[in-house]
Amino acid sequence: MKTYYIFIYFLFISIGFSQTIALQTFATGLNSPVEITHPVNDSRFFVVQQGGLIRIVKPVGSTGTINTTPFINLSTIITTANNEQGLLGLAFHPNYATNGYFFVNYTNTVGNTVIARYSVSANPDIANTTGTILMTITQPFTNHNGGSLKFGSDGYLYIGMGDGGSGGDPGNRAQNINENLGKMLRIDVNSTVAPFYTSPTTNPYFGIAGNDEIWARGLRNPWKFSFNRLNGDLWIADVGQNAVEEIDKVVNPLPNTGINFGWRCYEGNSVYNTAGCDAASTMTFPFAQYSRSGGACSVTGGYFYTGTLYPNFQNKYFFTDYCDDKIRTVNTAGVITTTTSFSGNNFVTFGEDMNGELYIAGISSGTIYKIIDSSLSVSEFEKNGFSMFPNPAKDSFSIKSTTNLVAKNVSLYDLSGILLLTKKLENSQENSISVSNLSSGMYLVTIETSEGESFTNKLVVK
């Protein structure tokens, strides 16, 4: 497979130097991919196709190879009559390695949402085709089905449900605590008796008025949400009505007080329809939002970056928009930065590998890309007291310290994150590293100092 890069340049004012977000082709030939996920500590990617197949993509070097046989085929039990319906979500049980359970979210042949449990067969690349339905939720319209389901750090399964569809939430379902629509549901899937789940007793409406499964309300269409894999924070991208798209953040430990994200009373921070609504002071407003002006129409949530390859990505949440294909990040201060468009993809999902590196897929292009930072300016080395020369290099390059800092180790990676060499450096101010066996191209060089600090920059080999 040919690898190529799409370069989009923009300035992160908050850190004061130029950064490049680039997309590296990882896998092609998928049909309407809508979810990318994997079991704990598993290097394989499981890609949900809206039409009902789950495909396995195995990393081979810097690209991915798609298994010929699908992991599972659920095409006969779903409907895709509307472009928001189909097989939409996949989550692996935290103990998948021992119990083999995974959970799917799909719209059945009459258009209702189904949450079902399946299991892997004796072949780790093939699932059993008989499932167990845990929950069926009636959908009054064909749109706003949500779709994502994820396990939180508490071990419970979270399910994002849209408000039931149409426009403006005509049934005011998102605010109604007796409806599972327009909610974030939370269930314990470890029950061994029908319906094979229970509601945690800490859910806010457990045992009192309101549905036991509800954890939070006031969502319009949380198509994508995710948990920070390191600290458990919850990030929700909730699709707007007419004016804005919103990003919600809930810090772990997650509260059990019945969070109200505001819809349909508010669209983002703006009043939409407050008839009969609770006081604004009781609601949780967006961590960040952006306007639909300029061609945006539907937010696609991603992940808070927890990888290690790209220091410039640290402390940022990545997301995009289905219509404008612009990758956006929001920092810890809630400031959004936007690239120009990677048009022609209609991005609908992000993925995260076992090391926290990020991927993105377009439903129209059928392509999965790895998100990389191709800038990593040499000034990053220089400002920390090191120089790397020559760059570009042909047969070798040198690392030199210009301060009292001493480089202890040097590691070299390709742009997909594969480690190519590691060398322990001598206790001197200049060391030479051979690259005569490397092909021409761009690489990442990381040095670790004797004080435990590390710095990364790009190296071009010619």
Steps between C-alpha positions, in 0.01 A plus 500: 500500500635840408543738792448870450460807715254785498655805664293769667683785670370710783630691801446400860531843656494363854832313461667750276633291211375358175341156491390286208213254519547236234293198401689184412300237311465190714230286332279536194211312343260505795128551444348780712716464814326653802703373796861397569579325827685208655505282812734591786867439411413380149686644202224410253246759384135396486320718247122523501344540156158661502358229275546234766853360479778531755839471331837433661793713385841374608793744512784397271777756520354844437182370334213266579391177334127419496405141578309343213242340731297745711512467878120489490222570249179650643365637172182289507373639832555873445354778288688775321191662346609835646861615487509518882392139542692173482767327706635797694700405807731238649654460845711216639448386856791606725552127566471402133825305517335253740124518430502584127200736524443803282199729461344663195256783437282474189163599359291191434281433197216714640735786588531460876829513692631166623785441746616139470778278632704262284806285562814400315538144372800270546653690208601842639426662162145363474199566726204277576194614307241441772454798728303594809285813490534704819290801413268623223410871492215619280596775255216736396697634200786369286765756598687586823571141600827572679710190445805496726542275799812489719614354828597752764776459755228389746442188287149604397376523140402853392256538209444830317138544391370772269174681570291286265532716191304738285613854587482704818415194714122531446422255780739671746647155556852614592370666819251224588651271766246231410647470147834342409531729196723807518700340781825343599407159636720302739454128564683209661528221242629229734160354586452129421119509487263671256511780396875447564560845638418695812496870575765617748344607828700823470311605187313821588146366446553149632207392714322836473303686230680477166658219301760301691736483198540879466830653608464843330238682292464797268690367195390554142709245311823387669623318190852463643629507855817361658685454825854616561671163534742632764279698738141400415373849401194486274486703176171527309449657158130590477362589157325837487165609352554810286776720635775330702676170565606426856767315695415390854756388756440321831797455730558163663388384756173535313219643715178308566279805541306491172691737272277704267682611183215737412339393172226597389498790743835617365698442183854536623504814713201657322133481591305269268169417671483551876129432544462284810876472549693481824712798604811559292707479817419128522640423154847417373593720206758417230872493569538640146285567196538616140272663248344321204594792277741418220361159411505309829194292581566208735775452756693172508662446836842346542744451784715690744854426382683267738771374264870572524621542141386858450571738789317784325177301527518473877212648705268524200170336410460420129170520311367587154183575303323273252436778247819708496760226573706740713692349788454700817673491836400659826755566773454492875389864496214419261661674200423333166751495213389396151685374194397554143295223342603144418208497256344192345496282811192583709676408823270312737732326743834510672695205632764455766764228499624320810769768547263796472596607146207631297331396176209640301270354234279642228169333422515620138864418431504171689851588614658489846780750558746528783521853642862615526693817573750550219652826625694428821731789417872474570448802726350258755845345538677833485292670766578215739874513447557244224575516130455231236703519181509461208128504433426376232751221564644243261709241685497629856400786724635634827345606828688772687431658836556874530420511875562289807218264398631160390320284242474147644313310227386569146212318326392523138146425376325503166190720470269212587669473840705186438829501690790453259800543727601590853853596599650570838713811468846550638545755776632767269365810334482356148385160367464370147216268395507304175195504270670344197256208502187718491296588194454862400219665690393668821566353845455599863798526736448497876775566752479422869720694738667376815245712690212297353376764255430414135478709182386399151576647159477398139794380296507482121715227347595561139 
